[in-house]
């Protein structure tokens, strides 16, 4: 099957989307203010807990076929990147609680028309999570689930561990409130696998030049491939940060960035991020290699920079990689509001890095 062409009308905006989005943003803002009062420090609305910040390079593969030679991947080139590894909840808890893990990549110095020029810089952000579908993949369903997600994120650690441990028995409840049970349970009942061995996904669709795609990041070097599916033993409060730091103190890591082109809008929808796109229709195909040398991924200066200065936003992007679908549309305002609040309350400047030397060692 051939990849479908990108056109602006590929997205379908519901009549009540603006109202729902405003309600969600107000609820998230209230939650952020509460979190600030608890910590007396502003944290992110999602993926609040950093597990490491990495400097590396992205090498675009040569000789890609035309359908993959799109956007910033149109020509072979090596880019400097900075990545942030994280845990998904909107508050900071012990790593004893299983949680989705995040892998956000900022590609620096890209060419192209910018979607949000007011952010400054010339960077392309891709935000990924270690399962392919989002539990509540439309704005309406996300609003239904938001209170439950926030209550779980702010619940005591013992209750969160109970929720994670019993998530597979909650399928009926989750479906009753409008969720896609498979994706929801993936999110709630994660194992504490080593984060460096996981495969990460954009979950929602993006424009891919002339086409539409989702991206995935897969471990390929022996050191990280050996960690795939491997439980982290003796998990404590910040064990994920510690095991990542221990790995990069000794060796580097290599990942493959792959694109999954949309070939069927019925089975590979843009507007519902809860539906994983079938590999049998369109497999992920390699487009670039992401490499990280050995480094201090959690030095004090780098941790502070990652928590208080560094920002990632799917709309910090070029037009050729425009985020698509309702979940991505609401993220435009949500990420901007969250970042502005965090930087203002922590009295930190909002600066986009342009080179490796901007990130502390």
C-alpha positions as CSV (number, residue, x, y, z in Angstrom):
1,X,0.0,0.0,0.0
2,X,1.1,3.5,-0.8
3,X,1.5,6.2,1.9
4,X,-1.3,8.7,2.0
5,X,-0.5,12.3,1.1
6,X,-0.6,14.9,3.7
7,X,-3.3,17.6,3.3
8,X,-4.5,20.1,5.9
9,X,-8.0,18.5,5.9
10,X,-6.6,15.2,7.2
11,X,-7.5,16.6,10.6
12,X,-11.1,16.8,11.8
13,X,-11.8,19.3,14.6
14,X,-14.9,18.7,16.7
15,X,-17.4,21.5,17.3
16,X,-16.8,21.4,21.1
17,X,-13.0,21.0,20.9
18,X,-12.3,24.6,22.0
19,X,-14.6,24.3,25.0
20,X,-13.2,21.0,26.1
21,X,-9.6,22.1,25.6
22,X,-10.2,25.2,27.7
23,X,-11.7,23.1,30.5
24,X,-8.7,20.8,30.4
25,X,-6.2,23.6,30.5
26,X,-7.9,25.2,33.5
27,X,-7.9,21.9,35.3
28,X,-4.2,21.4,34.5
29,X,-3.3,24.9,35.6
30,X,-5.0,24.4,39.0
31,X,-3.1,21.1,39.4
32,X,0.2,22.9,38.6
33,X,-0.5,25.5,41.2
34,X,-1.2,22.8,43.8
35,X,2.0,21.0,42.9
36,X,3.9,24.2,43.3
37,X,2.6,24.7,46.8
38,X,3.4,21.2,47.8
39,X,7.0,21.4,46.5
40,X,7.5,25.2,46.6
41,X,9.0,24.6,43.2
42,X,7.3,24.4,39.9
43,X,7.4,21.1,38.0
44,X,6.1,19.8,34.6
45,X,2.4,19.0,34.1
46,X,3.6,15.6,32.8
47,X,6.8,13.7,33.0
48,X,7.8,15.7,36.0
49,X,10.6,13.4,37.2
50,X,13.8,13.5,35.2
51,X,15.9,10.3,35.0
52,X,18.7,11.8,33.0
53,X,19.8,14.4,30.4
54,X,22.0,13.2,27.5
55,X,24.0,14.9,24.8
56,X,24.5,13.0,21.6
57,X,24.1,13.1,17.8
58,X,21.5,12.1,15.2
59,X,22.8,10.8,11.9
60,X,20.3,10.9,9.1
61,X,20.7,7.8,6.9
62,X,21.9,8.2,3.3
63,X,20.1,6.6,0.4
64,X,16.6,6.6,1.9
65,X,13.8,5.9,-0.5
66,X,11.8,9.0,-1.6
67,X,8.9,8.4,0.7
68,X,11.2,8.5,3.8
69,X,13.4,11.3,2.5
70,X,11.1,13.9,4.0
71,X,11.4,17.0,6.2
72,X,14.6,17.2,8.2
73,X,15.4,13.6,7.0
74,X,15.5,14.7,3.3
75,X,19.3,14.8,3.1
76,X,22.1,12.9,5.0
77,X,23.3,15.1,7.9
78,X,24.5,14.9,11.5
79,X,22.7,17.0,14.1
80,X,23.6,17.7,17.7
81,X,20.9,16.6,20.1
82,X,19.9,16.7,23.7
83,X,17.6,14.2,25.2
84,X,15.7,14.0,28.5
85,X,14.6,10.6,30.0
86,X,11.7,10.8,32.4
87,X,8.9,9.1,34.3
88,X,5.4,10.0,33.1
89,X,3.3,11.1,36.1
90,X,2.7,14.8,36.8
91,X,4.2,14.6,40.3
92,X,7.4,13.1,41.7
93,X,7.2,9.6,43.3
94,X,9.4,6.7,44.2
95,X,10.5,4.5,41.3
96,X,9.0,1.6,43.2
97,X,5.8,2.6,41.5
98,X,5.8,1.3,37.9
99,X,5.2,4.1,35.4
100,X,5.5,4.8,31.7
101,X,8.9,6.2,30.8
102,X,9.6,9.1,28.4
103,X,12.3,9.8,26.0
104,X,12.2,13.4,24.6
105,X,14.7,14.3,21.9
106,X,15.7,17.9,20.8
107,X,17.4,18.1,17.5
108,X,19.3,21.3,17.2
109,X,19.9,23.5,14.2
110,X,17.3,22.3,11.8
111,X,16.2,24.2,8.7
112,X,12.6,24.9,7.8
113,X,9.5,27.0,8.5
114,X,8.8,27.1,12.2
115,X,5.5,26.4,13.7
116,X,6.1,28.4,16.9
117,X,8.8,31.0,16.1
118,X,8.2,32.8,19.4
119,X,9.9,30.0,21.2
120,X,13.2,31.0,19.6
121,X,15.9,28.8,18.3
122,X,15.9,26.4,15.4
123,X,15.2,23.1,17.0
124,X,12.9,20.1,16.4
125,X,11.4,18.3,19.4
126,X,10.1,14.7,19.3
127,X,8.5,13.4,22.5
128,X,8.1,9.7,22.9
129,X,6.8,7.2,25.5
130,X,7.5,3.5,25.9
131,X,4.3,2.2,24.6
132,X,2.7,2.8,21.1
133,X,-0.8,4.1,22.0
134,X,-2.1,6.7,24.4
135,X,-4.8,5.5,26.8
136,X,-7.3,8.2,26.0
137,X,-6.6,9.3,22.5
138,X,-9.1,12.0,21.9
139,X,-9.7,15.3,23.7
140,X,-13.2,14.3,24.9
141,X,-11.9,11.0,26.4
142,X,-8.9,12.7,27.8
143,X,-11.1,15.2,29.7
144,X,-13.1,12.3,31.1
145,X,-10.0,10.6,32.4
146,X,-8.0,13.7,33.5
147,X,-9.3,13.8,37.1
148,X,-8.5,10.1,37.6
149,X,-5.0,10.5,36.1
150,X,-4.3,13.5,38.4
151,X,-5.7,11.8,41.5
152,X,-3.5,8.8,40.8
153,X,-0.4,11.1,40.1
154,X,-0.9,12.9,43.5
155,X,-2.0,9.9,45.5
156,X,0.3,8.4,48.2
157,X,3.0,6.0,46.9
158,X,1.4,3.0,48.6
159,X,-1.9,3.6,46.8
160,X,-0.2,4.1,43.5
161,X,1.6,0.8,43.9
162,X,-1.7,-0.9,44.6
163,X,-3.2,0.7,41.4
164,X,-0.3,-0.5,39.3
165,X,-0.4,-4.0,40.9
166,X,-4.1,-4.4,40.2
167,X,-4.5,-2.6,36.9
168,X,-5.1,-5.8,34.9
169,X,-8.2,-6.4,36.9
170,X,-9.6,-2.9,36.1
171,X,-10.4,-3.4,32.5
172,X,-14.2,-3.1,32.9
173,X,-13.9,0.1,34.9
174,X,-11.6,1.8,32.5
175,X,-13.7,0.9,29.5
176,X,-16.8,2.2,31.4
177,X,-15.2,5.7,31.5
178,X,-14.4,5.7,27.9
179,X,-10.9,4.4,27.7
180,X,-9.2,1.9,25.4
181,X,-8.4,-0.8,27.9
182,X,-5.3,-2.2,26.3
183,X,-3.6,1.2,26.0
184,X,-4.8,2.3,29.5
185,X,-3.5,-0.9,31.1
186,X,-0.2,-0.5,29.4
187,X,0.0,2.9,31.0
188,X,-1.0,1.8,34.5
189,X,0.5,-1.6,34.8
190,X,4.0,-1.0,33.5
191,X,6.8,-3.2,34.7
192,X,10.0,-1.6,36.1
193,X,12.1,-2.6,33.1
194,X,15.4,-0.8,32.5
195,X,14.4,2.4,30.7
196,X,17.4,2.2,28.3
197,X,16.2,-1.1,26.8
198,X,12.7,0.2,26.0
199,X,11.3,1.1,22.6
200,X,9.7,4.6,22.6
201,X,6.9,6.0,20.4
202,X,5.4,9.4,19.5
203,X,2.0,7.7,20.0
204,X,0.3,10.5,18.1
205,X,0.8,11.2,14.4
206,X,2.9,13.9,12.9
207,X,3.3,15.3,9.4
208,X,6.2,13.6,7.7
209,X,6.9,16.0,4.8
210,X,4.5,14.9,2.0
211,X,3.1,12.1,4.2
212,X,1.9,11.3,7.7
213,X,3.8,9.1,10.2
214,X,4.5,8.0,13.7
215,X,8.0,7.6,14.9
216,X,9.7,5.0,17.1
217,X,13.1,4.9,18.8
218,X,14.6,1.4,19.3
219,X,17.8,0.3,21.1
220,X,20.4,-1.2,18.7
221,X,23.8,-1.2,20.4
222,X,24.6,-4.4,22.4
223,X,24.8,-2.5,25.7
224,X,21.2,-1.3,25.6
225,X,19.7,-4.2,23.6
226,X,20.8,-6.5,26.5
227,X,18.6,-4.4,28.8
228,X,15.3,-4.9,26.9
229,X,12.7,-6.5,29.1
230,X,15.2,-6.7,32.0
231,X,13.7,-5.8,35.4
232,X,15.7,-3.3,37.5
233,X,16.4,-5.0,40.8
234,X,16.1,-3.4,44.3
235,X,14.2,-0.4,43.1
236,X,14.3,2.6,45.4
237,X,13.2,6.3,45.1
238,X,15.5,7.3,42.3
239,X,16.8,4.0,40.9
240,X,15.9,4.8,37.3
241,X,18.2,7.9,37.4
242,X,20.9,5.8,39.1
243,X,20.9,2.9,36.6
244,X,21.0,5.3,33.6
245,X,23.8,7.2,35.2
246,X,25.7,4.0,35.9
247,X,25.3,2.9,32.3
248,X,26.6,6.1,30.8
249,X,29.5,6.3,33.3
250,X,30.9,3.2,31.6
251,X,29.6,3.1,28.0
252,X,27.5,4.9,25.4
253,X,24.3,3.8,23.6
254,X,22.9,3.7,20.1
255,X,19.3,3.8,19.0
256,X,17.5,3.6,15.7
257,X,14.9,6.2,14.8
258,X,12.2,4.7,12.5
259,X,9.1,6.1,10.7
260,X,5.8,4.3,10.3
261,X,4.0,5.8,7.3
262,X,0.2,6.0,7.3
263,X,-1.3,4.0,4.5
264,X,-4.9,3.7,5.6
265,X,-6.8,6.4,7.6
266,X,-9.5,4.0,8.7
267,X,-7.1,1.6,10.4
268,X,-4.4,4.1,11.1
269,X,-6.4,7.2,12.3
270,X,-4.9,10.6,13.0
271,X,-7.6,11.8,15.4
272,X,-7.5,8.9,17.9
273,X,-4.1,8.3,19.4
274,X,-5.4,5.3,21.4
275,X,-5.3,3.2,18.3
276,X,-1.9,1.6,17.6
277,X,-1.1,1.5,13.9
278,X,-0.8,-2.1,12.6
279,X,2.8,-3.1,11.7
280,X,1.4,-5.5,9.1
281,X,-0.1,-2.6,7.2
282,X,3.0,-0.4,7.5
283,X,6.1,-1.4,9.4
284,X,8.5,1.0,11.1
285,X,11.4,1.7,8.7
286,X,14.8,3.1,9.8
287,X,15.6,6.8,9.0
288,X,18.3,7.8,11.4
289,X,20.7,6.7,14.1
290,X,20.8,8.3,17.5
291,X,24.1,8.0,19.4
292,X,25.2,9.0,22.9
293,X,28.8,8.7,24.2
294,X,29.6,8.0,27.8
295,X,28.8,11.0,30.0
296,X,27.6,12.2,33.3
297,X,23.8,12.0,32.7
298,X,22.8,13.2,36.1
299,X,25.4,15.6,37.4
300,X,24.0,18.3,39.7
301,X,24.4,21.0,37.1
302,X,22.7,18.9,34.4
303,X,19.9,17.8,36.6
304,X,19.1,21.4,37.5
305,X,19.3,22.5,33.9
306,X,17.0,19.6,32.8
307,X,14.4,20.4,35.5
308,X,14.3,24.2,35.5
309,X,15.7,25.5,32.1
310,X,15.2,22.8,29.4
311,X,11.8,22.6,27.7
312,X,10.4,20.1,25.2
313,X,7.3,20.8,23.2
314,X,6.0,18.9,20.1
315,X,5.1,22.2,18.6
316,X,8.7,23.3,18.8
317,X,9.0,22.0,15.3
318,X,9.1,22.8,11.6
319,X,6.1,22.7,9.4
320,X,7.3,19.5,7.7
321,X,6.7,17.7,11.0
322,X,3.5,19.4,12.2
323,X,1.9,17.5,15.1
324,X,-1.5,16.1,14.0
325,X,-4.7,15.1,15.8
326,X,-6.7,16.4,18.7
327,X,-4.3,15.3,21.4
328,X,-1.4,17.1,19.6
329,X,-3.5,20.2,19.1
330,X,-4.3,20.6,22.8
331,X,-0.7,20.0,23.7
332,X,0.2,23.2,21.9
333,X,-1.4,25.4,24.6
334,X,-0.8,22.9,27.4
335,X,3.0,22.7,26.9
336,X,3.3,26.5,26.4
337,X,1.3,27.2,29.6
338,X,3.2,24.6,31.6
339,X,6.6,25.8,30.5
340,X,5.8,29.5,31.1
341,X,4.5,28.8,34.6
342,X,7.5,26.6,35.5
343,X,10.0,29.1,34.3
344,X,8.3,32.1,35.9
345,X,7.8,30.4,39.3
346,X,11.4,29.1,39.4
347,X,12.8,32.4,38.1
348,X,14.6,30.8,35.2
349,X,15.0,32.1,31.7
350,X,13.3,30.3,28.8
351,X,16.2,29.6,26.5
352,X,16.4,27.1,23.6
353,X,19.9,25.5,23.4
354,X,21.6,25.7,20.1
355,X,24.7,23.6,20.7
356,X,26.1,21.0,23.1
357,X,28.1,23.6,25.0
358,X,24.8,25.2,26.1
359,X,24.1,22.1,28.2
360,X,26.1,21.7,31.4
361,X,28.4,18.6,31.9
